[in-house]
Amino acid sequence: MNKRKKLKFQQNETSLLELSATLVEAEEYHRNAETKHCLKSYSKVATQFEELKDYETASYFYKKCLDVSVEAGLVEGEARAYTGLGICEEEVFNIFNSKGNLETAREKATDANNPKLEKEISVHLVRVY
């Protein structure tokens, strides 16, 4: 999936402990049905890997966000997860997959009645078109 050069994840004690703590936190939130906190934790990890240009790993965590959102019936969470997936696909030049994810994200944002999110997604979608 990655066609751009990835930056190396800093594998020192601090960064690994922080990553571990965030993932444990996300799983605990998921078990306790605290969906919004769970999504926030997984999104944080996805964003960290996006910044490292590791779009494959970032996509994995956006898919986790999508799974949690679907399970909880949180349409806005689905929209944000599809947006993250669309952006990751765009970054590795998978334009058709990017377009599909972003179109789905926009539909979900419309279903969630969130015009601000819908506008944000539309900006990404126009860029992909």
C-alpha atoms as a printed R data frame, in Angstrom:
    type eleno elety resid chain resno       x      y      z
1   ATOM     1    CA   MET     A     1   0.000  0.000  0.000
2   ATOM     2    CA   ASN     A     2   2.756  2.465  0.867
3   ATOM     3    CA   LYS     A     3   4.375  3.906 -2.204
4   ATOM     4    CA   ARG     A     4   5.953  6.841 -0.406
5   ATOM     5    CA   LYS     A     5   8.903  6.586  1.905
6   ATOM     6    CA   LYS     A     6   7.794  5.918  5.466
7   ATOM     7    CA   LEU     A     7   9.416  7.675  8.358
8   ATOM     8    CA   LYS     A     8  10.665  5.415 11.117
9   ATOM     9    CA   PHE     A     9   8.595  5.053 14.271
10  ATOM    10    CA   GLN     A    10  10.743  6.108 17.210
11  ATOM    11    CA   GLN     A    11  11.225  2.826 19.011
12  ATOM    12    CA   ASN     A    12  12.379  4.148 22.318
13  ATOM    13    CA   GLU     A    13  10.968  3.289 25.708
14  ATOM    14    CA   THR     A    14   8.845  6.430 25.968
15  ATOM    15    CA   SER     A    15   7.195  6.190 22.558
16  ATOM    16    CA   LEU     A    16   6.526  2.469 22.872
17  ATOM    17    CA   LEU     A    17   5.024  2.852 26.330
18  ATOM    18    CA   GLU     A    18   2.851  5.722 25.113
19  ATOM    19    CA   LEU     A    19   1.628  3.707 22.126
20  ATOM    20    CA   SER     A    20   0.965  0.697 24.342
21  ATOM    21    CA   ALA     A    21  -0.939  2.815 26.873
22  ATOM    22    CA   THR     A    22  -3.083  4.395 24.142
23  ATOM    23    CA   LEU     A    23  -3.960  0.992 22.665
24  ATOM    24    CA   VAL     A    24  -4.760 -0.511 26.063
25  ATOM    25    CA   GLU     A    25  -6.887  2.546 26.819
26  ATOM    26    CA   ALA     A    26  -8.760  2.136 23.523
27  ATOM    27    CA   GLU     A    27  -9.472 -1.533 24.234
28  ATOM    28    CA   GLU     A    28 -10.683 -0.759 27.749
29  ATOM    29    CA   TYR     A    29 -12.991  1.947 26.411
30  ATOM    30    CA   HIS     A    30 -14.298 -0.508 23.832
31  ATOM    31    CA   ARG     A    31 -15.007 -3.167 26.457
32  ATOM    32    CA   ASN     A    32 -16.803 -0.586 28.611
33  ATOM    33    CA   ALA     A    33 -18.894  0.652 25.649
34  ATOM    34    CA   GLU     A    34 -17.358  4.135 25.843
35  ATOM    35    CA   THR     A    35 -17.389  4.459 22.083
36  ATOM    36    CA   LYS     A    36 -16.404  8.111 21.694
37  ATOM    37    CA   HIS     A    37 -13.358  7.721 23.940
38  ATOM    38    CA   CYS     A    38 -12.409  4.508 22.136
39  ATOM    39    CA   LEU     A    39 -12.622  6.245 18.759
40  ATOM    40    CA   LYS     A    40 -10.565  9.155 20.029
41  ATOM    41    CA   SER     A    41  -7.782  6.786 21.145
42  ATOM    42    CA   TYR     A    42  -7.718  4.795 17.905
43  ATOM    43    CA   SER     A    43  -7.842  8.005 15.855
44  ATOM    44    CA   LYS     A    44  -4.876  9.348 17.804
45  ATOM    45    CA   VAL     A    45  -2.845  6.277 16.870
46  ATOM    46    CA   ALA     A    46  -3.991  6.440 13.231
47  ATOM    47    CA   THR     A    47  -2.955 10.097 13.046
48  ATOM    48    CA   GLN     A    48   0.475  9.294 14.490
49  ATOM    49    CA   PHE     A    49   1.077  6.733 11.746
50  ATOM    50    CA   GLU     A    50  -0.269  9.101  9.077
51  ATOM    51    CA   GLU     A    51   2.311 11.660 10.191
52  ATOM    52    CA   LEU     A    52   4.978  8.980  9.705
53  ATOM    53    CA   LYS     A    53   3.599  8.347  6.204
54  ATOM    54    CA   ASP     A    54   2.799  4.781  7.230
55  ATOM    55    CA   TYR     A    55  -0.601  4.745  5.566
56  ATOM    56    CA   GLU     A    56  -1.061  0.998  5.804
57  ATOM    57    CA   THR     A    57  -0.873  1.053  9.602
58  ATOM    58    CA   ALA     A    58  -2.954  4.240  9.760
59  ATOM    59    CA   SER     A    59  -5.611  2.512  7.636
60  ATOM    60    CA   TYR     A    60  -5.626 -0.426 10.020
61  ATOM    61    CA   PHE     A    61  -6.544  1.871 12.902
62  ATOM    62    CA   TYR     A    62  -9.132  3.745 10.836
63  ATOM    63    CA   LYS     A    63 -10.689  0.345 10.091
64  ATOM    64    CA   LYS     A    64 -10.750 -0.307 13.838
65  ATOM    65    CA   CYS     A    65 -12.582  3.028 14.206
66  ATOM    66    CA   LEU     A    66 -15.020  1.952 11.518
67  ATOM    67    CA   ASP     A    67 -15.679 -1.412 13.189
68  ATOM    68    CA   VAL     A    68 -16.293  0.214 16.575
69  ATOM    69    CA   SER     A    69 -18.571  2.852 15.019
70  ATOM    70    CA   VAL     A    70 -20.630  0.286 13.116
71  ATOM    71    CA   GLU     A    71 -20.938 -1.875 16.222
72  ATOM    72    CA   ALA     A    72 -22.148  1.117 18.272
73  ATOM    73    CA   GLY     A    73 -24.329  2.556 15.498
74  ATOM    74    CA   LEU     A    74 -22.405  5.833 15.527
75  ATOM    75    CA   VAL     A    75 -22.840  7.174 11.990
76  ATOM    76    CA   GLU     A    76 -20.616 10.208 12.563
77  ATOM    77    CA   GLY     A    77 -17.811  7.883 13.670
78  ATOM    78    CA   GLU     A    78 -18.281  5.904 10.461
79  ATOM    79    CA   ALA     A    79 -18.004  9.134  8.445
80  ATOM    80    CA   ARG     A    80 -14.749 10.082 10.174
81  ATOM    81    CA   ALA     A    81 -13.311  6.583  9.724
82  ATOM    82    CA   TYR     A    82 -14.152  6.524  6.020
83  ATOM    83    CA   THR     A    83 -12.583  9.982  5.701
84  ATOM    84    CA   GLY     A    84  -9.347  8.733  7.243
85  ATOM    85    CA   LEU     A    85  -9.362  5.692  4.968
86  ATOM    86    CA   GLY     A    86  -9.994  7.911  1.944
87  ATOM    87    CA   ILE     A    87  -7.130 10.222  2.800
88  ATOM    88    CA   CYS     A    88  -4.761  7.276  3.314
89  ATOM    89    CA   GLU     A    89  -5.748  5.817 -0.055
90  ATOM    90    CA   GLU     A    90  -5.221  9.194 -1.712
91  ATOM    91    CA   GLU     A    91  -1.733  9.457 -0.229
92  ATOM    92    CA   VAL     A    92  -0.716  6.169 -1.875
93  ATOM    93    CA   PHE     A    93  -2.338  7.158 -5.174
94  ATOM    94    CA   ASN     A    94  -5.278  4.721 -4.981
95  ATOM    95    CA   ILE     A    95  -7.604  7.400 -6.302
96  ATOM    96    CA   PHE     A    96 -10.613  5.169 -7.017
97  ATOM    97    CA   ASN     A    97 -10.532  3.651 -3.522
98  ATOM    98    CA   SER     A    98 -10.028  7.109 -2.064
99  ATOM    99    CA   LYS     A    99 -13.011  8.471 -3.977
100 ATOM   100    CA   GLY     A   100 -15.211  5.579 -2.857
101 ATOM   101    CA   ASN     A   101 -14.285  5.990  0.807
102 ATOM   102    CA   LEU     A   102 -14.762  9.751  0.721
103 ATOM   103    CA   GLU     A   103 -18.119  9.475 -1.050
104 ATOM   104    CA   THR     A   104 -19.269  7.007  1.596
105 ATOM   105    CA   ALA     A   105 -17.953  9.343  4.292
106 ATOM   106    CA   ARG     A   106 -19.937 12.250  2.863
107 ATOM   107    CA   GLU     A   107 -23.108 10.135  2.753
108 ATOM   108    CA   LYS     A   108 -22.568  9.120  6.387
109 ATOM   109    CA   ALA     A   109 -21.990 12.755  7.409
110 ATOM   110    CA   THR     A   110 -25.243 13.680  5.668
111 ATOM   111    CA   ASP     A   111 -27.026 10.844  7.492
112 ATOM   112    CA   ALA     A   112 -25.550 12.097 10.771
113 ATOM   113    CA   ASN     A   113 -26.876 15.588  9.978
114 ATOM   114    CA   ASN     A   114 -23.423 17.122 10.423
115 ATOM   115    CA   PRO     A   115 -22.993 19.833  7.760
116 ATOM   116    CA   LYS     A   116 -19.596 20.912  9.113
117 ATOM   117    CA   LEU     A   117 -18.188 17.400  8.692
118 ATOM   118    CA   GLU     A   118 -19.916 17.081  5.320
119 ATOM   119    CA   LYS     A   119 -18.166 20.249  4.132
120 ATOM   120    CA   GLU     A   120 -14.788 19.049  5.431
121 ATOM   121    CA   ILE     A   121 -15.188 15.746  3.581
122 ATOM   122    CA   SER     A   122 -16.318 17.528  0.420
123 ATOM   123    CA   VAL     A   123 -13.056 19.496  0.366
124 ATOM   124    CA   HIS     A   124 -11.102 16.224  0.320
125 ATOM   125    CA   LEU     A   125 -13.464 14.762 -2.264
126 ATOM   126    CA   VAL     A   126 -13.080 17.701 -4.642
127 ATOM   127    CA   ARG     A   127  -9.297 17.355 -4.402
128 ATOM   128    CA   VAL     A   128  -9.546 13.656 -5.315
129 ATOM   129    CA   TYR     A   129 -11.890 14.366 -8.244
